[in-house]
C-alpha cells in the first residue's frame, strides 16, 4: 500500500456467501483527520446515519466494511446491529467506539448477519497488515468484476506524501453519489477544513460526474483518512497555496481514476463514454444537458449497438429542461462531426461516426454555441447483460 501508519485486513465471514471475502478493516495507528461525503438519497442505511453523526468531530481510526448486506431499511434492529459491529471492532482494537466508521453494501431490506461478524472479528484483527489493501478492495465487491485501487505519491515541503484509494461500484450508479463506496488513505499532515474542502471539490468533479444507470443508492460514501505520518509541513489555511493545491490535485486524480474505473466496470458495460457539453449559457445548464444524455436508455443502447443515432441524443437534450436553440447545435463523436446546426451531415458522416462507436472509449461532443458553460459527464453503454445481472441480483 505504501501509506505510512495504516494497516488493512479482509476475511471471508460468510455474511451472505461462503468462501468469499466479504468483511474488511482499515486501521490507522493513530486517530486520523477524517472527512466524508455521503449519499443524498432520503433513504439512508444504518451505517450512513451512524457515520454522519460520528464524523462531526472530524476524526476516525478504523473503517469496518462489509459486502453482502446493505443494512438499509432495517429499522431499529439494523441500527442496533451496526452499533454492535462497531463495538466488536473498537473493543478488539482498544480504541474509542466513535472512532469506528462503518460501511455496508449489498441487498437492501435484510438484517445484518451479526453472528458472522462476531465469529470473524478475531481473524480480522489478527490479519491486519500493510500488505492487505487489495484484499479489502476485493471484499467490498458485489457485482463488480474487478477490484478498483489507485496509488499516488507526491512531495510536499520536501516530504514524501502517499495516497491509496479503493472503490466499489458497478450498478445503481448515479450521484449524488452512487451505489459506491470509496476510501482514500493518506499520510499527509492536514487540517480538517482543508481535507474536507479538498474532498468536496474533488467529489464534485469526479464521482458526481459519473452515471451507469441513473440510480442513487442508500449506502454511498467517500471517506478520506489522513494520519499525518508523512510529517510534511501542515496543510492548513496558512499553508502556501502551492502545497494546498498540490494535495487537492493529487486527491482529485485518485478520485477521478476510481470514478472512471466504476464506469468502465458498469454492469454489462462494453464502452466508456464522455458526454461533453460546451457553449451553454452556464456550467450548470451544460451539466444538466450532459447528464440527461448520459442517462438516456435509448442513447446508451444505441452506444451498445454501435449505432450513430444522433437523433436520440438531441431528443434527450430537448427534455433536459434547459433552453437552447436546436438549429445551432453541433454534435461530434470524437472529432467526427455528425450534426451541424441541428441537421445531420449525411450517411458518410454517420459511417465515420460508427467507426468511432466501435472503440472502447470515446467522447460525444455537443456544442450549443450560446455561451461559455462547459461540463463533462462520464457514462457507459447499456447492454443485455445489465438486465440479466440486475434481474438475478438477489438469487
N, C-alpha and C positions, 0 to 999 in steps of 0.2 A: 504493500500500500504506500509506504514511504512518507506517511504523515506522522510526525513525532507525537508520542503521547496517547495514541489511540490503539485499541485492540478490538477484534471482532470475533464472532463465533456464530456457527449455524449448525442446527441438528434436524434430524427427521423425527418430529414429535408425534406424528400420526394425528394431526389436527383434523384432517379430512381424508387423506390418503396415506397408505402405509409406504414406508421406504422412500419417502420423497422429502427433500429439505423443505421445511415449512416454518421454521422458527429461527429468528436471527437476533443477535445482540450486538450493539455498538457501544463501546465503553471508553470514556476518557479518564485518564489517570487522575485528573483534577476537574472540578466543575468548570465547564466551558461556557463562554458567552454564546448564547443560542438564540437564533431568530427563526421564525416560521411564518409561512403563509398557508392558508387553509381553504378548503372548498367554500364556494359561495352558495352551494345548494342549501335550501332551507332545511332539508332533511340531513342531519349530521350524525355520524356514527358516534358511539360512546367514547372511543379513544380521542376523537377530534374535540369533543366537549371537554374532556379532561385535560388535554394538552393545551388548549387555548387558555384555560384558567391558570395552569401551572406556568406557562411561558410569560405571564405578566411580570415575573421577576427576572426574565431575560437570562436565565441560567439553566443548564441541564448537564447531566453527567452520563446518561445512558439512554439509548433508544431500544426498546423491545418491539420487534416487528414480527407479525405472522401473516402467512397466506392461508387460504382455505376457508376463511370465515371473516366477513367484514365487521361483525359485531355492530351492525346498524339495524335500526328499527327493532331493538331488543329490550326496550323499556328499562325498568329499574334493575332487573336481573342482569342485563347487559352492562350497565354501569358498575354494578357490584363485581361482575366478573373482571372488568377492566381494572378496577382498583385492586382486586385480589392478585391479578397477574403482575401488576406493578409492585405490590408489596413482596411477592415472592422474590423478585429480582433485587429490590432495594435491600432486603434483609440479607440475601446471599452475597451482595456486593458490599454490604455495610456502608450504605450511603442513605441520605435522606430520601424519603419516598417522592417528594415533589421534584426531585432531580431526574426522575424517570419519565421519558416521553414514550407514548405508546402509538403504534401504527398497525392497522389491520387491513387486509384486502381479501376479497373472496365473495362468497354468496351473501346477499342481504337477507335479513329476517331470521337467521338461525343463531341460536345461542352458542357462545364460545365453548369449545371442548376444554374446559378448565382443567380437567384431570390430565390432559396431555401436557399442559403447562407444568402442573405440579410434578409430574414424573420426569420432566425433561430439564428443569432448571439447573440441577447439579451438573449435568453433562454440558449444558450450555456455558455455564461459568467456567468449568474446567477446560473448555476448548478455546477460551479467549487467547488470541494470538495476533500479532501484527500482520499475519500472512493469510487471514481468512476473509479478506474483503470480498473477493469474487464469490466465495461460498454464500455470504449473506445476500449478494445480488441474485444468486440462484434461488435462495429460499423465499424471496419475495415475489417470484414469478407466478402468474396464474395462466392466462392464455398466451403470455409472451413465448416466443420461440427461441430467444437468445437473452442472456443476461446483458445488462447495459451498464458499463462503467467507463469513467473518464479520469485521467490524471493530468495535473499541470504542476509545473514548478516555475516560480518567478523569484526575483531578488528584490527585496525592499530594504533600503538602508544598509546594503552590504550583507544582509542575512538571507539565507535560502528559505523561501516560504512555499509550502506544498499544499495542494488541494486534491482531494479524491472524491469523486461523486458516483453515486449509483442511482438507478431509477428502475421502476417497473411501470409498464403501461403498454396496452395493445388495443383494447377496445373500451367503450364508454369514455371516449376521449374528446372533450372539448372544454377547455377552460371557459369560465373562470373556475376553477382549474380543470382537472380531468380524472378518469379512474387511473390515477397515477400516484405513486409515492416516489419521492426523491430525497436523498440525504447527501449532503456535502460536508466532508470533514476537512478542516484546515488547521494548521498550527500557527496561523497568523495571530499577532497580538493586536486586538482591535476593540474599540468600544462598541457597546450595544447599538447606539444610534447609527453609527457608521455601518455596522454589519446589517442591520435591519434595512437601512436605506439602499444598500447595495443589493440586497436580496429582492426587495420590492421592485426596484427599477430593472433588475435582471430578469425576473419572472415576467414582468410586463412585456418584455421584448422577445421572450423565448417560449416558456410553457404556455403563456397566454396568447400565443400566436400559432398554436397547433390545433388541428382537429382531425379526427379519424371518422367520427360518426355523428357529431353534434350533441352527444350526451354528456352530461356533467354528473359526476359521482358524488356519493355521500362521504367518502373517505379520503379525498385528495389532500395531500400536504407536501410541502417542501420545507425541510429543516436544514439549517446550516449551523454546525458547531465549530467554534473557534477557541482552542485551548491555550493559545499564547506561547506554546513551546518553541516556536521559531525565534523568540526573543528579538524580533525586529523592533525598530522604533515604533512606539504606539501610533496606531492609525486612529485618530480622533478628529474632532473639529479643528484642532490646532495643527494637525499634521500637514506637511506640504501637499498641495493639490496633486502633484505628480504621483506621490505614493498612494493617495486615496484612489486616484483614477486607475493606477496600475492594478490594484486589487479588484476594483469594480470590474475592470475589463476582463481579468482572469476568471472571476466568478461567472460573469456573463458568458464567457466562452464555454465554460464547463456546463452551464445550464443549457445553452443552445445545442451543444453536441448531444447531450442527453435527450433533449426535446426532439431533435431530428431522428435520433435512434428510435424513439417511440413511434414517430410517424412511419419510419421505414419498416417497423415491425407491426404496423397496424394489422388487425385481424384480417387475414386473407389478402393483404396488400401485395401488389406486384410493382407499384411505382410510387415514387415520392415526388410531389409536385409543389412548386412555389407559385402561389397566386399573388401577383404584384400589380397593385392598382396605383397609378400615378395620375397627375393632372386633376385631382379632386380639389374642391374648394378648401377642405380641411382634412387633416390626417384622420380624424375620427370618421369622416364620411368614407375615406379610402379604405379604412379598416372594415367598416360595416359592409361595403360592397365586396371586398375580398373574402370576408368570412361567409357571406351569403353564397358566393360562387363555390367556395371551398366545401361547403356543407351540402350542396345540391346533390341529391342522389342521382339525378339524371346526368349531371356533369360528370360525377365520379364513375358511373357505369360506362359512360362514353370513353373516359380515360382507360378503363379496363379493356374495353373493346377496341381501343386504338382507333377511335372514330373521331375525326376532327369536326365534330358537330358544334360549331361556334354558336349556332342559334340557341342551344341550351345555356350557354354562358351569358349571352346578352339578355336572355329571358330571365335568368336568375337575378341578374343585376337589376332588372326592372321591378322586381318585388322586394328589393332590399330596403325600401323606404327612403333611399337617397335620391334626390332630384338631380338629374343630369340630362344632357342633350344627346339622345341616341344617334343623331346624324353627325356627331363629332367623334364618336368612339372608334378607336383603333384597337385591334386585338392581334397579338402575335404569340406563336408558340416558339419559345427561344427567340431567335432572330428572324423567324419566318412570319412575315406579315400575312394574315389571312383575312382581316377585316379592315377596311379603310373608310373612315367617315360613315360608319354604321352599315356598310354594304360589303358583302363578300367579294373577294378578288378572283373567284372562279376555281375551276377544277384543278388547274395547275398548282395554285397556291395550296389547295386542300391536300393534294398529293404530297407536296413538300412538307406540309404540317403533319401529315400522317406518319411520315418517316421520323419526325421528332417524337411522336407519341409512342414509338416502339422503344425509345430509350427508357432506362430505369429511373432517371432523374431529369426533369425538365421544368421550365417555367412558363406560366401563362402570363403575358404582359399586357395589361389593359391601360390605355391612355385616354382619359376623358377630355384632355386639353381645355381645362376650365379652372386651373389653379395650381398651387404648389404642393397640395396634400399628396402624400405617398406612403403606402404601408404594404407589408407582406404578411401573408398567412401561409402556413405550411400544412399540406394535406396529403392524402393518398387516394388511390383508386378504390372502388367498391366492387368486390368480386363475389362470385358464387360462394367462395369459402367463408366469407364473412357471415353469411346467412347460416351456413352449416355449423360454424363454430358457436354462434350465439343461440341457435335452436337447440343445441345439445349441451349447453354450458353447465346445467345442474345435474346432468346424468352421469 
